[in-house]
Amino acid sequence: MNLKLNKIIKYLIYSDLVFYTGWGLISPIFALFLVGNLKLTAFVVGMSAAINLIVRSLLRIPFGISADKSQKRAYRFMFWGLFVSALIPIGYIYSTSAWHIYLLQGVLGASLALSTAGWTGIFARYMDRKKGSTQWGIDAVAVGIGPGIAGALGGLAVTLFSFNLVFIAVTIIGLIGTFILLAVRKNIMRNSSLTGEIFAEHEVRRMKKASLK
């Protein structure tokens, strides 16, 4: 079984793994924060989730259409979408009412729609077409196992420390996941017209030339 990935696909998966592992720390216990710490109702819990998902869904296609016009634009969408998303947990620390949460969830939905539009476009272009299902599967494993483990750790961290410290940790981990994308910025900007197979061939040639020097 050959699971070899080209550089761009590899770093996109690394970014996904780190970023969503960070969010996995709070996703399962966010409702407890709203009800227990902010003294909000179950209605607010449901509305906050609805706002996030509805905004993300409504903006996903318009952002996708825009991202398809340019790989450079897609990269910017991916990077800045993740960057803004990573900062949202800091807003939770300063929230005191339902409308603060609604606003943050709306921004989160929009920023994740932006990042996803760019990420999927770049991933689809640079993946190996003959191993598309495998490579999408590797990413699915990354964003499943990482957040799954983080969910248990997040509950433990909140028990031992506080929600605020966990929110700060999520932001730091999210920013690390975002900055991982800088490792392939030049590759994407310089090779924006290449597909995955051609990019992989270029990678092999560059590695061979480097080994001969």
C-alpha positions as CSV (number, residue, x, y, z in Angstrom):
1,M,0.0,0.0,0.0
2,N,1.6,3.3,-1.2
3,L,0.5,6.2,0.9
4,K,3.2,8.6,-0.3
5,L,1.9,12.2,-0.5
6,N,3.4,15.2,-2.4
7,K,4.5,18.1,-0.3
8,I,1.4,20.3,-0.7
9,I,-1.1,17.5,0.1
10,K,1.1,16.5,3.1
11,Y,1.1,20.0,4.6
12,L,-2.6,20.5,3.9
13,I,-3.3,17.4,5.9
14,Y,-0.9,18.4,8.7
15,S,-2.7,21.8,8.9
16,D,-6.1,20.1,9.1
17,L,-4.9,17.7,11.8
18,V,-3.5,20.4,14.0
19,F,-6.2,23.0,13.5
20,Y,-9.2,20.6,14.1
21,T,-7.4,18.8,16.9
22,G,-7.3,22.2,18.6
23,W,-11.0,22.7,18.1
24,G,-11.6,19.2,19.3
25,L,-10.6,20.3,22.8
26,I,-13.8,22.4,23.1
27,S,-16.4,21.1,20.6
28,P,-17.8,18.4,22.8
29,I,-18.0,20.6,25.9
30,F,-18.9,24.0,24.5
31,A,-22.5,23.6,25.5
32,L,-21.4,23.1,29.1
33,F,-19.6,26.5,28.9
34,L,-22.6,28.2,27.6
35,V,-25.0,26.8,30.2
36,G,-22.7,26.4,33.2
37,N,-20.4,29.5,32.9
38,L,-22.5,32.0,31.0
39,K,-25.8,30.8,32.5
40,L,-27.4,30.7,29.1
41,T,-30.2,28.4,28.0
42,A,-30.4,25.3,25.9
43,F,-32.1,27.4,23.3
44,V,-29.0,29.6,23.0
45,V,-26.9,26.4,22.7
46,G,-29.0,25.2,19.8
47,M,-29.1,28.7,18.1
48,S,-25.4,29.1,18.3
49,A,-24.8,25.8,16.5
50,A,-27.5,26.7,14.0
51,I,-26.0,30.1,13.2
52,N,-22.5,28.5,12.7
53,L,-23.8,25.8,10.3
54,I,-26.2,27.9,8.4
55,V,-23.8,30.8,7.8
56,R,-21.1,28.3,6.8
57,S,-23.5,26.5,4.4
58,L,-24.8,29.7,2.8
59,L,-21.4,31.1,2.1
60,R,-19.6,27.9,1.0
61,I,-20.7,28.0,-2.6
62,P,-20.1,31.7,-3.2
63,F,-16.7,31.5,-1.7
64,G,-16.0,28.3,-3.7
65,I,-16.9,30.1,-6.9
66,S,-14.6,32.9,-6.1
67,A,-11.8,30.5,-5.0
68,D,-12.0,28.6,-8.3
69,K,-11.0,31.8,-10.2
70,S,-7.4,31.7,-8.9
71,Q,-5.2,29.3,-6.9
72,K,-3.5,32.3,-5.3
73,R,-6.9,33.5,-4.2
74,A,-7.8,30.0,-2.9
75,Y,-4.6,30.0,-0.8
76,R,-5.4,33.4,0.7
77,F,-9.0,32.2,1.5
78,M,-7.6,29.0,3.1
79,F,-5.0,30.9,5.2
80,W,-7.0,33.9,6.3
81,G,-10.1,31.8,7.0
82,L,-8.2,29.5,9.3
83,F,-6.4,32.5,10.9
84,V,-9.7,34.3,11.8
85,S,-11.3,31.0,13.0
86,A,-8.3,30.4,15.3
87,L,-9.0,33.7,17.1
88,I,-12.7,33.0,17.8
89,P,-12.0,31.1,21.2
90,I,-10.5,34.3,22.6
91,G,-13.8,36.0,22.0
92,Y,-15.5,33.3,24.0
93,I,-13.4,34.4,27.0
94,Y,-14.9,37.9,26.9
95,S,-18.5,36.9,26.1
96,T,-21.2,37.8,28.6
97,S,-24.4,37.4,26.7
98,A,-26.2,35.4,24.0
99,W,-25.6,37.9,21.3
100,H,-21.9,37.8,21.8
101,I,-22.0,34.1,21.2
102,Y,-24.3,34.5,18.1
103,L,-21.9,37.0,16.6
104,L,-18.8,34.9,17.2
105,Q,-20.6,31.8,15.8
106,G,-21.5,33.8,12.7
107,V,-18.0,34.9,12.2
108,L,-16.8,31.3,12.8
109,G,-19.2,30.0,10.2
110,A,-18.1,32.6,7.6
111,S,-14.3,32.1,8.2
112,L,-14.6,28.3,8.1
113,A,-16.6,28.6,4.8
114,L,-13.8,30.8,3.5
115,S,-11.0,28.4,4.5
116,T,-12.8,25.3,3.3
117,A,-13.5,26.8,-0.1
118,G,-9.8,27.5,-0.5
119,W,-8.6,24.3,1.1
120,T,-10.7,21.9,-0.9
121,G,-9.9,23.6,-4.2
122,I,-6.2,23.3,-3.6
123,F,-6.4,19.8,-2.3
124,A,-8.4,18.7,-5.3
125,R,-5.9,20.2,-7.7
126,Y,-2.8,18.8,-6.1
127,M,-3.9,15.3,-5.1
128,D,-2.9,12.3,-7.1
129,R,-6.0,11.5,-9.2
130,K,-5.2,7.8,-9.1
131,K,-5.3,7.9,-5.3
132,G,-8.0,10.5,-4.7
133,S,-10.1,8.4,-2.4
134,T,-7.1,7.3,-0.4
135,Q,-5.8,10.8,0.0
136,W,-9.2,12.2,0.9
137,G,-9.4,9.3,3.3
138,I,-6.1,10.1,5.0
139,D,-7.4,13.6,5.7
140,A,-10.7,12.3,7.0
141,V,-8.7,10.1,9.4
142,A,-6.6,13.1,10.5
143,V,-9.7,15.2,11.3
144,G,-11.4,12.3,13.0
145,I,-8.8,10.8,15.2
146,G,-7.1,14.1,16.3
147,P,-10.3,15.9,17.5
148,G,-11.6,12.6,18.9
149,I,-8.6,12.3,21.3
150,A,-8.7,16.0,21.9
151,G,-12.3,15.8,23.1
152,A,-11.3,13.6,26.0
153,L,-8.3,15.8,26.8
154,G,-10.4,19.0,26.6
155,G,-12.8,17.7,29.2
156,L,-9.9,16.8,31.5
157,A,-8.2,20.1,30.9
158,V,-11.4,22.1,31.8
159,T,-11.8,19.9,35.0
160,L,-8.2,20.5,36.1
161,F,-7.8,24.1,34.9
162,S,-10.5,26.3,33.4
163,F,-12.4,27.0,30.2
164,N,-10.4,30.2,29.6
165,L,-7.1,28.3,29.6
166,V,-8.5,25.8,27.2
167,F,-9.8,28.5,24.9
168,I,-6.3,30.1,24.8
169,A,-4.8,26.6,24.0
170,V,-7.3,26.2,21.2
171,T,-6.3,29.5,19.7
172,I,-2.6,28.7,20.0
173,I,-3.0,25.3,18.4
174,G,-5.3,26.8,15.7
175,L,-2.6,29.4,14.8
176,I,0.0,26.7,14.6
177,G,-2.2,24.8,12.2
178,T,-2.7,28.0,10.2
179,F,1.0,28.8,10.0
180,I,1.8,25.3,8.8
181,L,0.3,26.4,5.5
182,L,3.1,28.9,5.1
183,A,5.4,25.9,4.3
184,V,3.7,25.5,0.9
185,R,2.8,29.1,0.1
186,K,5.6,29.5,-2.4
187,N,4.8,26.2,-4.0
188,I,1.2,27.1,-4.5
189,M,1.8,30.6,-5.7
190,R,4.6,29.6,-8.0
191,N,3.0,26.5,-9.4
192,S,-0.6,27.6,-9.4
193,S,-1.3,26.1,-12.8
194,L,0.0,22.6,-12.0
195,T,-2.0,19.6,-11.1
196,G,-1.0,17.1,-8.4
197,E,0.7,14.6,-10.8
198,I,2.8,17.2,-12.5
199,F,3.7,18.9,-9.2
200,A,4.8,15.5,-7.8
201,E,7.0,14.9,-10.9
202,H,8.6,18.4,-10.4
203,E,9.2,17.5,-6.8
204,V,11.0,14.3,-7.7
205,R,13.2,16.1,-10.2
206,R,14.1,18.8,-7.7
207,M,15.0,16.2,-5.1
208,K,17.2,14.3,-7.5
209,K,19.0,17.5,-8.6
210,A,19.6,18.5,-4.9
211,S,21.0,15.1,-4.1
212,L,23.6,15.4,-7.0
213,K,24.9,18.8,-5.7
